[in-house]
Amino acid sequence: MRRTWCACCLLAVLTAGAAEQPFMILRLDGSAASRAESVTQLSEALKRYPTCFDAIGCEAPDQPEFAVLRTNGFTLVKTGARDTSPFLFSDDHAPRGMIGRALLFAADPSGTVATINGGRHCASGKTARGLCLESMLALAYGAKTLSYDLLGSAHEPMTWYAGTYLSELTRWRPFYLDYVRYNEGTKPGGILPFVGKGGKPELSGTLRAADALAPSGLPMCPASPWPVCYLLNAEAVDSMTAVEIQRVLSGGVLLDGGAVAHLQAKGYGAAMQLTAQAREADVKELFTDDELNLNRVNYAWQPHASKEETYALFPSNEAARVIGRYQRADGTAAEAASVLTESPTGSRIAAFGFAGFTPEISAARRRQLLLAGDWIAQNRLPVIVETVSQVLVVPRVTMAGDLRSVAALNATIDAQQPITLRLRGCQEGLERMEWITPEEKPVTVAVRWENKDALVVLPAIGPWQIGWLRATD
């Protein structure tokens, strides 16, 4: 009853504020908006799912054909005034593309409205499940309004759109509302892939590293005001001003070899106490006996890499830790490949010169990247995916660094077996948490404590399924 009461209160608040910012909008434009019979059919279809949308968005709300919608109790708002977003979530034939689109959306700090575009507006286009997953990803990365561009050319009957999309969205809507209510006042937390004022978010450029690493469990939070560390590749460095570079280098930052080289070219080699030089890629990388490589010492890996993305690293700080060293074909050791270094002022750098940040990472390299990220963040990563898995995690944190929730997406088309999460910023002494998935009862999971870290085991996650973790009341 408590949850029902809370949901009712939230619905009342959203309804009262719908004129200011509706939560879910259905866009009515294109040929569907120009045919009176389509509008009438839509109105009848919406009657079957009256709680799905808070408003109907259109370019000309006062046109006579739309009177039937108002007569049937639907609120009309003018698109363009509130319903705007620079990034669209397109069709879901390449599911990993959803993650990239979500990162692009998150990278725009003014993006509070996510436009969910139907791609092909017919039976061969977007699936209902893809639509719902995209919606939840948008909310996880900060959307406050979901705008659905589903009707397009209206190739299918309105009953088809209602039965395919609206029916599923109606079932997921309580899941969305619960998530939004619980995470009020929070932002995505973790590692911020920096985009300077001189650049723009691009999956093939400034966000290339984030797009590559996010599906392996590294928590990325583009444009978040409360990150615990930064991530830079060469394109990101080129987009930054001198003030931005100083800001990033004064905190903790993950760099690939290209980023080190570009910073060096800008005159920051001494500030980093690190330089880079391109080298041939005819080598392996051998993990050293540094404590970060516990149980992985002498592990060797050789990703597909070109000379353009292979750099030898040269730390000038005597206290620098070499966690990976190049190994020639004859077995002899060569230059440093991966380095941890700390400045006298306490800023930390983790640099990776071999192949940079790409989707091709072994389990050992994934673990090394996570631990290095946690080291530069001084053990403040809000979530660490302990289990080797292909899962996107989006922690939501407060300004004080408290962890409110963690959304998790199985980024594969196979079931993800139970995974262990290490959480920071949880209320001390917490004994239980709840794993929430759409249309199912919450699953209670036990919390185990290691010093100040909380460890939980998520249940198996279905193919391309999403859920979120929260503390129990």
ABEGO torsion letter per residue (X at the ends): XAAAAAAAAAAAAAAAAAAABBABBBBBBEAAAABAAAAAAAAAAAAABAAABABBBBABAABAAAAAAAAAGBBBBBBGAABBBABBBBBAABAAAAAAAAAAAAABAABABBBBBAEBBBAABBBAAAAAAAAAAAAAAGBABBBBBAAEAGABBAAAAAAAAAAAAAAAAAAAAAAAAAABGBBBBEBBBBBBAABBBBAABAAAAAAAAAAAGBBBBBGBABBABBBBBAAAAAABBAAAAAAAAABBBBBBAAAAAAAAAAGAAAAAGBBBBBBBAABBBBBBABAAABGABGBBBBBBBBAAABBBBBBABAABBBABBBBBAAGBBBBBABBBBBBAAGBBBBBBABGEBBABBBAAAAAAAAAAAAAAAGGABABBBABBBBBBBBBBBBAAGBBABBBBBBABABBBBBBBBBBBGBBBGBABBBBBBBGBBBBBBBBBBBEABBBBBBBBBBBGBBBBBBBBX
